[in-house]
Amino acid sequence: MSGKDRQKQLAREHYERQNQRRIEREARAKRNAIIGTSVGVVVVIGGVVAATTLLGGGDSPATASPETSVSAEASANPSETGTAAKPTAFDPASGTCGYVADADGSPAKSVGTPPAKVDTKPKTMTLKTNQGDIVIAVDAGKTPCTVNSFAFLAEKKFFNGSKCHRLGSDQFPMLQCGDPLAKADGKSQTDGQGGPGYRFVNENLEGAKYTRGVVAMANSGPDTNGSQFFIVYGDTQLPAQYTPFGTVTKGLEIIDKVNKGGVITPGPDGTGAPKETVEIKNVTMSNKS
């Protein structure tokens, strides 16, 4: 092959890669109707609530399917999505999970990557907040990769000083937390974009229900979990797309109090930063169930 032919081939391959990335970005925008790390727009269709996600990087809103849903912030720079490494599910034989670097370019508070080896014993996670303690029984047996990640982030003091940035509505009863960079002041346009710089698989989705007290992961698509999570304070009909990893055993009245306070600047869906600030002082993980 001559040098000129080689240049033509490289140019053609470059064009094909760019085109494929464009297709992937459009597909990603269309599917980002899941529980999210950004403010969404809730639309009532035939009595069913649908959420849409505001994407990062200047992309237009993605339209949700006509189901109750919440969406994760899409990548501000998803051009490498097609070539990014894929996280792997828990392997019972080796007792390990596969965490991978988040190549999407989203803002991150990087503290490293969780150890692959996980502990599947029952655990209790406690969120110490300025409003009081929220105690969560987490299921490491059904969600080993998720619980292992929270244990790692807790040890690294990842959540210390972070604020829950999104309070839901009567149609969408949840409090979303876990963005370490969120200001939760009703003004920030970047709340909901932060994460730990890595991602991992969805777990425990079969028959998943999002009823009062359930704690689940926010994501921007299959296997894009990071650090953001939501606490449900009422029953909601979400599709089984968000890893339910725990149940509140103490402190749900705190969420009720915050809910009564309302939001600072309601979005079109009625959600927004809560007037009653919820700041996570620290997170601890105990082997006591």
C-alpha positions in Angstrom: 0.0 0.0 0.0 1.4 3.4 -1.0 1.7 6.3 1.4 -1.2 8.1 -0.3 -3.4 5.0 -0.1 -2.5 4.6 3.6 -3.5 8.3 4.2 -6.8 7.7 2.5 -7.4 4.6 4.6 -6.6 6.4 7.8 -8.8 9.3 6.9 -11.7 6.9 6.1 -11.2 5.1 9.4 -11.1 8.4 11.2 -14.4 9.5 9.6 -16.0 6.1 10.5 -14.9 6.5 14.1 -16.3 10.0 14.3 -19.6 8.9 12.7 -19.9 6.0 15.1 -19.3 8.2 18.1 -22.0 10.6 16.9 -24.4 7.7 16.6 -23.5 6.6 20.1 -24.0 10.1 21.5 -27.5 10.3 19.9 -28.4 6.9 21.2 -27.2 7.7 24.6 -29.2 10.9 24.7 -32.3 9.0 23.8 -31.9 6.4 26.5 -31.0 8.8 29.3 -34.4 8.6 31.0 -33.1 7.0 34.1 -32.6 8.1 37.6 -30.1 10.8 37.4 -27.4 12.9 38.6 -29.0 16.0 37.0 -32.2 17.9 37.2 -34.8 16.2 35.0 -38.1 17.3 33.5 -41.2 15.3 34.5 -44.0 15.0 32.0 -47.3 13.5 32.8 -48.5 11.1 30.0 -51.8 9.4 30.7 -51.3 9.7 34.4 -47.8 8.2 34.2 -44.8 10.3 35.1 -41.9 10.4 32.6 -38.6 12.1 33.3 -36.2 13.6 30.9 -32.6 14.4 31.5 -30.6 17.5 30.8 -27.4 16.3 29.3 -24.0 17.8 29.9 -21.8 19.4 27.3 -24.6 21.5 25.8 -26.6 18.6 24.5 -30.3 18.9 24.2 -32.7 17.2 26.7 -33.3 13.5 26.1 -36.9 12.3 26.1 -37.9 9.6 28.4 -40.2 6.7 27.8 -43.7 7.1 29.2 -42.8 5.6 32.6 -41.9 7.0 35.9 -38.1 7.5 35.8 -35.2 9.6 36.9 -32.1 10.2 34.9 -28.4 10.3 35.5 -26.3 13.0 34.0 -24.9 12.0 30.7 -21.3 12.5 29.9 -20.0 15.9 29.1 -17.6 14.3 26.7 -18.9 10.8 25.7 -16.7 10.5 22.6 -14.8 7.6 24.0 -17.8 5.6 25.1 -17.6 3.1 22.3 -14.0 2.1 23.2 -14.2 2.4 27.0 -13.5 -0.7 29.2 -16.6 -2.4 30.5 -17.1 -3.1 34.2 -17.7 -6.8 35.1 -20.2 -8.3 37.5 -19.4 -10.1 40.7 -17.6 -13.4 40.2 -18.6 -15.9 43.0 -15.6 -18.1 42.2 -13.0 -15.4 42.9 -15.2 -13.1 45.0 -14.3 -10.1 42.9 -15.9 -7.3 41.0 -14.5 -5.4 38.0 -14.4 -1.6 38.4 -13.3 0.5 35.5 -12.2 4.1 35.0 -15.0 6.5 33.9 -13.8 7.6 30.5 -16.7 10.0 29.9 -14.9 13.1 31.2 -17.5 13.9 33.9 -16.3 16.0 36.9 -14.9 13.7 39.6 -13.5 13.7 43.0 -11.0 10.9 42.4 -9.9 8.7 45.3 -8.8 5.7 43.4 -10.7 2.5 42.6 -12.3 0.0 45.1 -10.4 -3.3 45.7 -11.7 -6.1 43.4 -12.1 -8.5 46.3 -15.4 -7.9 48.1 -17.0 -8.9 51.4 -20.6 -10.2 51.0 -21.5 -10.3 54.7 -24.6 -8.2 55.7 -23.7 -4.6 56.6 -25.2 -1.4 57.9 -24.4 2.0 56.4 -24.9 5.1 58.4 -25.1 8.6 56.9 -24.3 11.1 59.5 -25.9 14.4 58.4 -26.6 17.8 59.8 -30.2 16.7 60.1 -29.4 13.5 62.0 -28.4 9.9 61.3 -29.9 8.0 58.4 -29.2 4.2 58.9 -29.4 1.9 55.9 -29.4 -1.9 55.9 -27.4 -2.8 52.8 -27.5 -6.1 51.0 -24.0 -7.1 50.2 -25.2 -10.5 49.1 -27.3 -9.3 46.3 -25.3 -6.1 45.5 -21.7 -7.0 46.4 -20.1 -4.6 43.9 -22.3 -1.7 45.0 -21.8 -2.2 48.7 -18.1 -2.7 48.2 -17.9 0.6 46.4 -19.7 2.4 49.2 -17.5 0.8 51.8 -14.4 2.0 49.9 -15.8 5.6 49.4 -16.7 5.8 53.0 -13.2 4.8 54.1 -11.8 7.4 51.8 -14.1 10.1 53.3 -15.4 10.7 49.8 -18.9 11.8 51.0 -17.7 14.1 53.8 -19.1 17.5 53.4 -21.3 16.6 50.3 -24.8 17.9 50.0 -27.9 16.1 48.7 -28.6 18.2 45.6 -32.1 17.1 44.4 -35.4 16.7 46.2 -38.3 15.2 44.4 -42.0 15.9 44.4 -45.3 14.2 45.2 -45.1 12.4 41.9 -41.4 11.8 42.2 -40.7 11.1 45.9 -36.9 10.8 46.3 -33.9 12.6 47.7 -30.8 12.3 45.6 -27.3 12.5 47.0 -23.7 11.5 46.3 -22.4 14.2 44.1 -19.3 15.4 46.1 -19.1 18.6 44.0 -22.8 19.6 44.3 -23.5 23.1 45.7 -27.2 22.4 46.3 -27.9 26.1 46.3 -30.7 26.2 43.7 -28.3 28.1 41.3 -25.6 25.6 40.3 -25.9 24.2 36.8 -23.4 21.4 37.4 -25.1 19.8 40.4 -25.5 16.1 39.6 -22.5 15.7 37.4 -19.9 14.7 39.9 -18.7 11.2 40.7 -15.8 9.1 41.8 -14.1 8.7 38.5 -15.0 5.0 38.1 -18.1 3.0 37.3 -19.5 -0.5 37.9 -22.3 -2.8 37.0 -26.0 -2.8 37.8 -27.1 -5.4 40.3 -30.3 -6.8 41.8 -32.6 -5.6 39.1 -34.9 -8.6 38.8 -38.2 -7.7 40.3 -36.8 -4.4 41.7 -39.3 -2.1 43.4 -38.8 1.4 44.5 -41.1 1.8 47.5 -40.8 4.0 50.6 -37.4 3.5 52.3 -35.6 1.9 49.4 -32.1 3.2 48.6 -30.9 2.8 45.0 -28.2 3.9 42.6 -28.5 6.7 40.1 -27.0 6.0 36.7 -26.9 7.3 33.1 -27.5 3.9 31.5 -26.6 0.2 32.0 -23.5 -0.3 34.2 -22.7 3.4 34.7 -23.0 3.5 38.5 -20.7 5.8 40.4 -21.4 7.5 43.7 -24.8 9.0 43.4 -27.8 7.4 45.0 -31.4 8.2 45.9 -33.6 7.5 48.9 -37.3 6.9 48.2 -39.7 8.5 50.7 -42.9 7.4 48.9 -43.8 4.7 46.5 -42.8 5.4 42.9 -43.3 3.3 39.7 -39.7 3.4 38.3 -38.6 0.8 35.8 -36.2 -1.8 37.2 -33.1 -0.1 36.0 -31.5 1.3 39.2 -29.7 -1.0 41.6 -31.7 -1.2 44.9 -29.0 -1.9 47.4 -30.5 -1.0 50.8 -33.4 0.0 53.0 -33.6 2.8 55.5 -34.1 1.4 59.0 -33.8 4.7 60.9 -34.0 8.3 59.9 -36.7 8.3 57.2 -38.5 11.0 59.1 -35.6 13.3 58.3 -36.4 12.9 54.6 -40.0 13.6 55.3 -39.0 16.8 57.1 -36.8 17.9 54.2 -39.6 17.1 51.8 -42.1 19.3 53.7 -39.6 22.2 53.4 -39.8 22.1 49.6 -37.2 23.1 47.1 -35.4 26.4 46.5 -36.0 26.9 42.8 -38.4 24.3 41.5 -37.7 23.0 38.0 -40.5 22.1 35.5 -40.9 18.8 37.3 -41.1 20.4 40.7 -37.8 19.0 41.8 -34.7 21.0 42.9 -32.2 21.6 45.6 -34.0 21.3 49.0 -34.5 24.3 51.2 -33.7 22.2 54.2 -30.0 21.5 53.4 -28.9 17.9 53.9 -25.1 17.8 54.3 -23.5 14.4 54.8 -20.9 14.8 57.5 -19.5 11.3 57.0 -20.5 7.8 56.1 -19.6 4.7 58.0 -20.0 1.0 57.1 -20.4 -1.6 59.8 -20.5 -5.4 59.5 -23.4 -5.4 62.0 -26.7 -6.1 60.2 
